[in-house]
Structures are given as C-alpha cells and as structure tokens.
Amino acid sequence: MADGEQRASGETVPVDFWFDPLCPWAWLTSRWMLEVEKVRPVLPRWHVMSLSVLNEGRDLPEEYRTLMQEGWGPVRICIAAEQRFGPDVLLPLYTALGTRFHHRKEPRAAETYRAALAEAGLPEDLAEAAESTDYDEALRRSHHDGMDRVGYEVGTPVISVEGVSFFGPVVTPAPKGEDAGRLWDGVLLVAGTDGFFELKRSRDRNPVFDADE
C-alpha cells in the first residue's frame, strides 16, 4: 500500500526499533525515526538490545571493554521500567537517558539514571536495577528478538517493518521533515529488495547532535 493510500485510510505501519542507550549512532537514528513519524504513516515501537550482551566473550580493546561493562546499567534500567510499567515508558526514558549521555555528556552513573527516570515520570528506585542481574533474562530475550532478525555481525539500531529487518541507517545529523521521509522511503526500498544485504561507506565525521536537545 502506498504512503498516500495509508494516510487516506488512516492506517499506520508498526515499526519495531531496537536500541541501546549507550550508542550515539542509534540515538541519531532514533531521532530520525521520530521525524519520520511526523511525515509518514508509521508507528515506532521501542525495544531494548544490548551492546554489552552482543560483545560478551569477544576479545575487545581495554577501553571498549570498560565501556561495555558500563553499558549494563542503562539497559537493565530500561528493561526494569518496561517490566514494571509497560513498553510505552521506553521512549520517554530513552529520550531522557540519551539526552544526558550524548548531548550533555553526563556520566553513566546513578545520579544520571535517577535524573533521567524522574524526567520520564518514573520512580527513581528503578536506578537500582543497574547493579542487579534480576532483569538480565528479560534483557537477553528482548536483545535476541531483535538481533535474531538480522544476524550478529551488526549492532544497534535494528529496525523491523512488515517482515523486513535491517541494521541502521547510520546517519548524522539526523534528517528532519521531508528529508527524513525521503530517507525512510529509500531505506525501505533497498532493505525490501530480495537478496540485498549491504550498502556502506567509511564514516568521515563524528555524530552531530542538535544543540537545542
């Protein structure tokens, strides 16, 4: 069904999006997805994956290994919040965490988690989940639900729409308005082509975040 037909009928297409709050590239893609929602008939549904789970057992540089250890806290908190209050809390919590991590460069620490939870309207005691393994089984289920669709040679974000799943797109800065919509149209075209697997070039810039976020 074409976009115009979907708009005319009021139908929307669910788009499942797996994120790890740690990743700046996934953050930019998530902000693009919110722009797409304004100009295309899509309904994003948010899910948690974990770079820390993905990289378990891998031989990593020391700096990245430390980052992966720190990465357990935010995803555990997201899963704990989802378990207690349902999936609708994930977007506001992700937004609160991501703004602090990527725009404000706040530490991945308890005070940051509590502030993000409060901003998202969630109880601050959920920050205790960062140091607990109680939610790891649910975290792994959510992680594998996304990653099993695309394989384990990629990271975050993973997007799944109408039976088509893919990693990315990796883009900076996040397109806005109709530019966001056109990128969505193109991504769906290539990802939905049978036998298409990869389109890539080397990144020549760091993530660019909006100053007003």
Secondary structure, DSSP 8 states (H G I E B T S, - for coil): --HHHHHHHT--EEEEEEE-TT-HHHHHHHHHHHHHHHHSSEEEEEEE--HHHHTTT----HHHHHHHHHTHHHHHHHHHHHHHH-GGGHHHHHHHHHIIIIIS---SSHHHHHHHHHHTT--GGGGGGGG-STTHHHHHHHHHHHHTTT-SS--S-EEEETTEEEE----SS---HHHHHHHHHHHHHHHTSTT---------S-----TT-
